[in-house]
Amino acid sequence: MPRPPVVTVMGHVDHGKTSLLDAIRSTNVAGGEAGGITQHIGAYQVTTPSGGKITFIDTPGHAAFTSMRARGAKVTDVVVLVVAADDGVMPQTVEAIHHAKAAKVPMIVAINKIDKPDARPERVRSELLQHEVQVESLGGDVIDVEVSATQKTNLDQLLELLALQAEILDLKANPNRAAEGTVVEARLDRGRGPVATVLVQRGTLKVGDIIVAGAEWGRVRALVSDTGGNVDSAGPSTPVEVLGFNGTPEAGDRLAVVENESRAREVTDYRARQKREKMVARSAGMRGSLEQMMSQLRTAGRKEFPLIIKGDVQGSLEAIIGALEKLGTEEVTARVLHAGVGGITESDVTLAEASGVPIIGFNVRAHKEAREAAERAGIEIRYYNIIYDLVDDVKKAMSGLLPPTIRETMLGNAQILEIFNVSKVGKVAGCRVTDGTVERGANVRLIRDNVVIHEGKLSQLKRFKDDVREVLSGQECGMAFENYQDMRQGDVIECYRVETVQRSL
């Protein structure tokens, strides 16, 4: 049977992907629209002016969400690339182009924000050429539409083009079989338990089905459509929220319906075991090989910055962990002790207390008991809702673990002309400053025949009878060293200052 096309909306952060979708939904979805917008990777169904249906998947534009965007391209039939006419092609635009090409799906370019005074759609078309995307007006095969989400310009044209593209692709699926699909996003809901946003790809998912996704299984308790209403079944290309999993599946897992509970248990036990073995192998590492020993020796000197991270959905967690891994250097690295989906619980606080690490909450809050436990134990809980701030703060904290750099600033050189013996002081060197300046209290090196024979500090610096702070080039002076007497005529004194500079990543 024909099925609706799955369209993924991609593009750079702040180019208007979600506003475009909101505009499309409000113009083409019945007036009784309940606000069921998912914050992370949204999936919704829209009816086109010609009466067909289109499923949209909205992906975040942030750099760290590469893996989420890659998943969006995997389940899709058509990619709509949103580019702002006033901003042009940006890094994530290029990345979205790569994802679309890797998934081998047709692409439609939506040039958004054409109502802005500084909009230059022609520039966008020519910039796309650099990334081998040739629009039709420039003799290529990629369709482009100029749209405006705020003015609702040309939205119906975009939908018509999508419907046309779907006709060409001739998409079909069998609705009369057991359902299969992909978990687009998964999270832990306080009142409803684990909730997975699933895109059904073939077959029909019904309430009461026994389902398996990754290492989790469950019985479908309820299906919630993108408008927030309950439905009994979901056919191919339909996005639904599935309630009834016994744990949170991972985003990107394949979902399948199995015949009975024992089969579901058997599959998930096997997968969970595999997952555990992988984890153990990763943490233990192969201790045997020489290479491993070398790298362990090298990393033994590394300082670690451990943390516990709790996020609202699996996708955000992946993005945060990925971004933190990139921060590490040879000397300091961030180590995520535990990452999970859902609010911060007492067990998180216990773990943090045992290992003495801070807890980071991304779009989640601590439960009352956990908050009290954290206050008692003196564990810091930090809340963030913007990934950039989180990464910057961790970066600053990690910078504190880097040993400071010691920098020397050369001040000047002096040459010893004669040595005097002064009672009570010992030997004093009579010198001429050959270049730069010499300051009292600065560090000095005594150099004889180009070999450093003493490093120390100046105890006295005199010009004639007076103590002075500094002596300039070309002048003569008397110097005495702290705890060192063996100066000779012709030695060179090098004077320098030492600064410690706090490093940052």
C-alpha positions as CSV (number, residue, x, y, z in Angstrom):
1,M,0.0,0.0,0.0
2,P,1.2,3.6,-0.6
3,R,2.6,5.2,2.5
4,P,3.2,8.9,3.4
5,P,6.8,10.2,2.8
6,V,9.0,10.8,5.8
7,V,10.6,14.2,5.5
8,T,13.5,15.3,7.7
9,V,14.1,19.0,8.2
10,M,17.8,19.9,8.5
11,G,19.9,22.9,8.6
12,H,22.1,25.2,10.7
13,V,21.1,26.3,14.2
14,D,18.8,29.4,14.2
15,H,17.9,29.2,10.5
16,G,14.3,28.7,11.2
17,K,13.7,24.9,11.0
18,T,11.2,24.7,13.8
19,S,9.4,27.9,12.9
20,L,9.0,26.6,9.4
21,L,7.4,23.4,10.8
22,D,5.2,25.3,13.2
23,A,4.0,27.5,10.3
24,I,3.3,24.4,8.2
25,R,1.5,22.7,11.0
26,S,-0.7,25.6,12.0
27,T,-1.7,26.2,8.3
28,N,-2.4,22.6,7.5
29,V,-3.4,20.8,10.7
30,A,-6.9,21.1,12.0
31,G,-7.7,24.0,14.3
32,G,-7.9,21.8,17.4
33,E,-4.1,21.5,17.6
34,A,-2.8,20.4,21.0
35,G,0.7,21.7,21.8
36,G,2.4,18.4,21.4
37,I,5.7,19.8,20.1
38,T,8.6,17.7,21.2
39,Q,11.5,19.7,22.2
40,H,14.3,17.5,20.9
41,I,13.6,15.6,17.8
42,G,10.0,16.3,16.9
43,A,8.0,14.1,14.6
44,Y,4.6,15.2,13.3
45,Q,2.1,14.4,10.5
46,V,0.7,17.1,8.3
47,T,-2.1,17.0,5.6
48,T,-1.1,18.7,2.3
49,P,-3.5,20.9,0.4
50,S,-4.1,18.0,-2.0
51,G,-5.2,15.7,0.8
52,G,-2.1,13.5,1.2
53,K,-0.2,13.1,4.4
54,I,3.5,13.9,5.1
55,T,5.5,13.0,8.2
56,F,8.0,15.6,9.3
57,I,11.0,14.9,11.5
58,D,12.6,18.0,13.0
59,T,16.3,17.8,14.0
60,P,18.2,20.1,16.2
61,G,20.7,22.3,14.4
62,H,23.4,22.3,17.1
63,A,26.9,21.1,16.2
64,A,26.9,18.5,18.9
65,F,23.8,16.7,17.6
66,T,25.6,15.1,14.7
67,S,24.5,11.6,15.8
68,M,20.9,12.7,16.1
69,R,20.9,14.3,12.7
70,A,22.5,11.2,11.2
71,R,19.6,9.1,12.7
72,G,17.1,11.6,11.2
73,A,18.6,11.1,7.7
74,K,18.6,7.3,8.1
75,V,14.8,6.9,8.5
76,T,13.9,9.6,6.0
77,D,12.7,9.6,2.4
78,V,13.3,13.3,1.5
79,V,15.5,15.9,3.2
80,V,14.4,19.5,3.4
81,L,17.5,21.6,3.8
82,V,16.6,25.0,5.4
83,V,19.1,27.8,4.7
84,A,18.5,31.4,5.9
85,A,18.7,33.8,3.0
86,D,20.4,36.4,5.2
87,D,23.0,34.1,6.6
88,G,23.9,31.7,3.8
89,V,25.6,28.3,4.1
90,M,26.9,27.5,7.5
91,P,28.9,24.6,9.0
92,Q,25.8,22.5,10.0
93,T,24.3,23.2,6.6
94,V,27.3,21.5,5.1
95,E,27.0,18.7,7.5
96,A,23.3,18.2,6.7
97,I,24.2,18.0,3.0
98,H,26.7,15.2,3.8
99,H,24.1,13.3,5.8
100,A,21.6,13.6,3.0
101,K,24.2,12.4,0.5
102,A,25.3,9.5,2.7
103,A,21.6,8.4,3.1
104,K,21.2,8.7,-0.7
105,V,17.9,10.6,-0.4
106,P,16.6,13.4,-2.6
107,M,16.9,16.9,-1.2
108,I,14.8,20.0,-1.5
109,V,16.3,23.4,-0.5
110,A,14.1,25.8,1.4
111,I,15.5,29.2,1.4
112,N,14.0,30.7,4.5
113,K,13.6,34.3,5.8
114,I,13.2,35.9,2.4
115,D,11.0,38.6,4.0
116,K,14.2,40.0,5.7
117,P,15.6,43.2,4.1
118,D,19.1,41.8,3.9
119,A,18.0,38.5,2.3
120,R,20.0,37.4,-0.7
121,P,18.7,34.0,-2.0
122,E,21.0,34.2,-5.0
123,R,24.0,34.1,-2.7
124,V,22.6,30.9,-1.0
125,R,22.3,29.2,-4.4
126,S,25.8,30.1,-5.5
127,E,27.2,29.0,-2.0
128,L,25.5,25.6,-2.4
129,L,27.4,25.1,-5.6
130,Q,30.6,24.8,-3.6
131,H,29.2,21.7,-1.9
132,E,28.0,20.1,-5.1
133,V,24.4,21.0,-4.6
134,Q,23.2,22.4,-7.9
135,V,19.7,24.0,-7.9
136,E,17.4,23.8,-10.9
137,S,17.8,27.5,-11.8
138,L,21.6,26.9,-12.1
139,G,21.1,23.9,-14.3
140,G,21.1,21.2,-11.6
141,D,18.5,18.7,-10.3
142,V,17.9,20.0,-6.8
143,I,14.6,21.8,-6.3
144,D,14.6,25.1,-4.3
145,V,11.8,27.1,-2.8
146,E,12.0,30.6,-1.4
147,V,9.9,30.5,1.8
148,S,9.2,32.7,4.8
149,A,8.0,31.0,8.0
150,T,6.9,34.2,9.7
151,Q,4.9,35.5,6.6
152,K,3.8,32.0,5.6
153,T,5.0,32.6,2.1
154,N,5.1,29.7,-0.4
155,L,4.5,27.0,2.2
156,D,1.9,25.3,0.1
157,Q,4.4,25.3,-2.8
158,L,6.8,23.5,-0.6
159,L,4.2,20.9,0.5
160,E,3.2,20.4,-3.2
161,L,6.8,19.8,-4.1
162,L,7.1,17.2,-1.3
163,A,4.0,15.5,-2.4
164,L,5.3,15.4,-6.0
165,Q,8.7,14.0,-4.8
166,A,6.8,11.3,-2.9
167,E,4.9,10.3,-6.0
168,I,8.1,10.0,-8.0
169,L,9.6,7.8,-5.2
170,D,6.5,5.6,-5.2
171,L,6.7,4.7,-1.5
172,K,5.0,1.6,-0.4
173,A,4.8,-0.5,2.8
174,N,2.7,-3.4,4.0
175,P,0.4,-2.4,6.9
176,N,-0.9,-5.9,7.5
177,R,2.1,-7.3,9.3
178,A,3.8,-7.1,12.6
179,A,5.2,-3.5,13.1
180,E,8.8,-2.5,12.7
181,G,10.3,0.9,13.3
182,T,13.0,3.1,14.7
183,V,13.2,4.8,18.1
184,V,13.7,8.5,17.2
185,E,14.0,9.7,20.8
186,A,13.5,8.3,24.2
187,R,13.1,9.8,27.6
188,L,12.0,9.0,31.2
189,D,8.7,10.8,32.0
190,R,8.0,11.4,35.7
191,G,4.3,10.4,35.5
192,R,4.3,8.0,32.6
193,G,7.6,6.1,32.9
194,P,9.8,5.5,29.8
195,V,8.4,7.2,26.7
196,A,9.8,6.4,23.3
197,T,9.1,8.5,20.2
198,V,8.8,5.8,17.5
199,L,8.5,6.1,13.7
200,V,6.7,3.1,12.4
201,Q,8.3,2.0,9.1
202,R,6.3,-1.0,8.1
203,G,3.4,-2.9,9.6
204,T,0.9,-1.6,12.1
205,L,1.7,-1.0,15.8
206,K,-1.3,-1.7,18.1
207,V,-2.0,-1.2,21.7
208,G,-1.3,-4.5,23.5
209,D,1.6,-5.6,21.2
210,I,4.7,-7.0,22.9
211,I,7.7,-4.9,21.6
212,V,11.4,-5.1,21.8
213,A,13.8,-2.1,21.2
214,G,17.5,-2.6,21.8
215,A,17.9,-4.1,25.3
216,E,14.5,-3.1,26.5
217,W,11.1,-4.7,26.0
218,G,7.5,-4.0,27.0
219,R,3.8,-4.2,26.2
220,V,2.3,-1.2,24.4
221,R,0.1,0.4,27.1
222,A,-0.8,3.5,25.1
223,L,0.1,5.2,21.8
224,V,0.0,9.0,21.7
225,S,-0.1,10.8,18.4
226,D,1.9,14.0,17.6
227,T,-1.2,16.1,18.4
228,G,-1.3,14.7,21.9
229,G,-4.3,12.5,21.5
230,N,-4.5,8.7,22.2
231,V,-4.7,6.4,19.2
232,D,-5.3,2.6,19.0
233,S,-2.9,1.8,16.2
234,A,-0.2,3.4,14.1
235,G,0.5,2.5,10.4
236,P,3.6,2.9,8.3
237,S,5.3,6.4,8.4
238,T,3.3,7.3,11.5
239,P,5.2,8.9,14.4
240,V,3.8,8.0,17.8
241,E,4.9,8.1,21.4
242,V,4.9,4.6,22.9
243,L,4.3,4.0,26.6
244,G,4.9,0.6,28.3
245,F,8.6,-0.1,28.0
246,N,10.2,-1.5,31.1
247,G,13.3,0.7,30.6
248,T,14.4,3.6,28.4
249,P,15.5,2.3,25.0
250,E,18.3,4.2,23.3
251,A,17.6,6.6,20.5
252,G,18.3,4.9,17.1
253,D,17.3,1.4,18.4
254,R,15.2,-0.7,16.0
255,L,11.8,-1.5,17.3
256,A,10.1,-4.8,16.5
257,V,6.9,-6.6,17.6
258,V,7.5,-10.2,18.9
259,E,5.0,-13.0,19.4
260,N,5.2,-13.5,23.1
261,E,6.8,-12.4,26.4
262,S,9.3,-15.2,26.6
263,R,10.7,-14.4,23.1
264,A,11.0,-10.7,24.1
265,R,12.8,-11.6,27.3
266,E,15.1,-14.0,25.5
267,V,16.1,-11.3,22.9
268,T,16.5,-8.5,25.5
269,D,18.5,-10.7,27.9
270,Y,20.9,-11.6,25.1
271,R,21.3,-7.9,24.0
272,A,21.7,-6.7,27.6
273,R,24.4,-9.3,28.1
274,Q,26.2,-8.2,24.9
275,K,26.0,-4.6,26.0
276,R,27.4,-5.4,29.5
277,E,30.3,-7.4,27.9
278,K,31.1,-4.5,25.6
279,M,31.1,-2.1,28.6
280,V,33.4,-4.4,30.6
281,A,35.7,-4.9,27.7
282,R,35.9,-1.1,27.2
283,S,36.6,-0.4,30.9
284,A,39.1,-3.2,31.4
285,G,40.8,-2.8,28.0
286,M,43.1,-5.4,26.7
287,R,45.8,-5.4,29.4
288,G,48.1,-7.6,27.5
289,S,49.4,-5.8,24.5
290,L,52.5,-3.6,24.5
291,E,50.7,-0.8,22.8
292,Q,48.1,-0.8,25.6
293,M,50.8,-0.7,28.3
294,M,52.5,2.3,26.6
295,S,49.2,4.2,26.3
296,Q,48.4,3.4,29.9
297,L,51.8,4.7,31.0
298,R,51.1,7.8,29.0
299,T,47.7,8.3,30.4
300,A,48.7,7.5,34.0
301,G,50.1,11.0,34.2
302,R,46.8,12.4,32.9
303,K,44.6,14.2,35.4
304,E,41.0,13.3,35.2
305,F,37.9,15.4,35.7
306,P,35.1,13.0,36.7
307,L,31.5,14.0,36.5
308,I,28.0,12.5,36.6
309,I,25.6,13.8,34.0
310,K,21.8,13.4,33.9
311,G,19.9,14.6,30.9
312,D,16.2,14.8,29.8
313,V,16.6,12.7,26.7
314,Q,19.1,10.2,25.3
315,G,20.0,12.4,22.3
316,S,21.1,15.3,24.5
317,L,23.2,13.0,26.7
318,E,25.0,11.6,23.6
319,A,25.7,15.2,22.4
320,I,27.0,16.3,25.8
321,I,29.3,13.3,26.3
322,G,30.6,13.7,22.7
323,A,31.3,17.4,23.3
324,L,33.1,16.6,26.6
325,E,35.3,13.9,25.1
326,K,36.5,16.4,22.5
327,L,37.7,18.7,25.3
328,G,40.4,16.4,26.6
329,T,44.1,17.0,26.0
330,E,47.3,14.9,26.8
331,E,47.3,16.2,30.4
332,V,43.7,16.5,31.4
333,T,40.5,14.7,30.3
334,A,36.8,14.7,31.3
335,R,35.6,11.3,32.5
336,V,31.8,10.7,32.7
337,L,31.4,8.2,35.6
338,H,27.7,7.9,35.0
339,A,25.2,9.3,32.5
340,G,21.5,8.7,32.5
341,V,18.1,9.9,31.4
342,G,15.7,11.4,34.0
343,G,15.8,13.5,37.1
344,I,18.7,13.4,39.6
345,T,18.0,10.7,42.2
346,E,19.4,9.8,45.6
347,S,21.5,7.0,44.0
348,D,23.2,9.6,41.8
349,V,24.0,11.6,44.9
350,T,25.4,8.5,46.6
351,L,27.6,7.7,43.7
352,A,28.8,11.3,43.5
353,E,29.5,11.2,47.3
354,A,31.5,8.0,47.0
355,S,33.6,9.2,44.2
356,G,33.6,12.9,45.2
357,V,32.4,14.3,41.9
358,P,29.9,17.1,40.9
359,I,26.6,16.3,39.3
360,I,25.4,18.1,36.1
361,G,21.7,18.2,35.2
362,F,20.8,19.1,31.7
363,N,17.1,20.2,31.5
364,V,16.4,18.1,34.6
365,R,16.1,18.8,38.3
366,A,17.0,16.9,41.4
367,H,14.1,15.2,43.4
368,K,13.5,16.7,46.8
369,E,15.2,13.8,48.6
370,A,18.2,13.9,46.3
371,R,18.5,17.6,46.8
372,E,18.5,17.2,50.6
373,A,21.0,14.4,50.4
374,A,23.3,16.5,48.2
375,E,23.2,19.4,50.7
376,R,24.0,17.0,53.5
377,A,26.9,15.5,51.6
378,G,28.1,18.8,50.2
379,I,27.8,17.6,46.6
380,E,27.4,20.3,44.0
381,I,24.5,20.0,41.6
382,R,24.7,22.3,38.6
383,Y,21.8,22.8,36.2
384,Y,22.1,23.8,32.6
385,N,19.7,24.2,29.7
386,I,22.1,25.3,27.0
387,I,24.8,22.8,25.9
388,Y,27.3,25.6,25.1
389,D,27.3,26.9,28.7
390,L,27.7,23.4,30.1
391,V,30.7,22.6,27.9
392,D,32.3,26.0,28.7
393,D,31.9,25.6,32.4
394,V,33.5,22.1,32.3
395,K,36.2,23.5,30.2
396,K,37.0,26.2,32.8
397,A,36.9,23.6,35.6
398,M,39.3,21.3,33.6
399,S,41.6,24.3,32.9
400,G,42.0,24.5,36.7
401,L,43.6,21.0,36.7
402,L,46.2,22.0,34.1
403,P,49.6,22.7,35.7
404,P,50.5,26.4,35.3
405,T,53.2,27.3,32.7
406,I,56.3,29.0,34.0
407,R,57.4,31.7,31.7
408,E,60.8,33.6,31.8
409,T,61.2,37.2,30.7
410,M,64.7,38.2,30.0
411,L,65.7,41.5,31.6
412,G,69.3,42.0,30.7
413,N,73.0,41.0,30.9
414,A,75.9,42.4,32.8
415,Q,79.6,41.6,32.7
416,I,81.8,41.3,35.8
417,L,84.8,43.7,35.6
418,E,86.2,43.2,39.1
419,I,85.6,41.5,42.4
420,F,85.7,43.3,45.7
421,N,85.8,41.9,49.2
422,V,83.6,43.8,51.5
423,S,83.5,43.1,55.2
424,K,80.2,41.7,56.6
425,V,78.9,41.3,53.0
426,G,81.5,39.0,51.5
427,K,82.3,39.3,47.8
428,V,80.7,42.0,45.6
429,A,81.0,41.9,41.9
430,G,81.6,45.2,40.1
431,C,79.8,45.0,36.8
432,R,78.8,46.9,33.7
433,V,75.3,46.3,32.3
434,T,75.8,45.4,28.6
435,D,72.2,45.3,27.5
436,G,68.7,45.6,29.0
437,T,68.3,46.3,32.7
438,V,69.2,44.6,35.9
439,E,66.6,44.7,38.8
440,R,67.0,44.0,42.5
441,G,65.1,40.9,43.6
442,A,65.1,39.4,40.1
443,N,66.5,35.9,39.3
444,V,70.0,35.7,38.0
445,R,72.2,33.2,36.3
446,L,76.0,33.3,36.5
447,I,77.5,32.2,33.2
448,R,81.2,31.3,32.8
449,D,82.5,30.3,29.3
450,N,78.9,29.9,28.2
451,V,78.1,27.4,31.0
452,V,75.6,28.3,33.7
453,I,77.3,27.7,37.1
454,H,74.8,29.3,39.5
455,E,71.2,30.3,39.5
456,G,69.9,32.4,42.3
457,K,68.7,35.9,43.3
458,L,70.4,39.3,43.7
459,S,70.7,40.2,47.3
460,Q,72.1,43.7,46.7
461,L,72.3,46.1,43.8
462,K,74.3,49.3,44.3
463,R,75.3,52.2,42.3
464,F,78.3,53.8,44.0
465,K,77.2,53.8,47.7
466,D,73.5,53.8,47.2
467,D,71.1,50.9,46.9
468,V,69.1,51.1,43.7
469,R,66.1,49.2,42.3
470,E,67.4,48.9,38.8
471,V,70.4,49.7,36.7
472,L,70.1,50.6,33.0
473,S,72.3,49.4,30.1
474,G,75.8,51.0,29.9
475,Q,76.0,51.9,33.6
476,E,78.2,50.3,36.2
477,C,77.0,48.8,39.5
478,G,77.9,46.5,42.3
479,M,76.0,43.2,42.8
480,A,76.0,40.7,45.6
481,F,74.3,37.2,45.3
482,E,72.3,35.4,47.9
483,N,74.5,32.5,49.4
484,Y,77.1,32.5,46.6
485,Q,80.6,33.8,46.7
486,D,82.5,32.3,43.8
487,M,82.4,35.0,41.2
488,R,85.3,35.7,38.8
489,Q,86.3,38.5,36.6
490,G,84.8,38.1,33.0
491,D,81.7,36.2,34.1
492,V,78.4,37.2,32.6
493,I,75.4,37.7,34.7
494,E,72.0,37.1,33.1
495,C,69.0,38.7,34.8
496,Y,65.5,37.4,34.2
497,R,62.0,37.4,35.8
498,V,59.8,34.3,36.2
499,E,56.0,34.5,35.8
500,T,53.6,31.6,36.3
501,V,50.7,31.7,33.8
502,Q,47.5,29.8,34.5
503,R,46.8,27.7,31.4
504,S,43.4,27.2,29.8
505,L,42.1,24.6,27.4
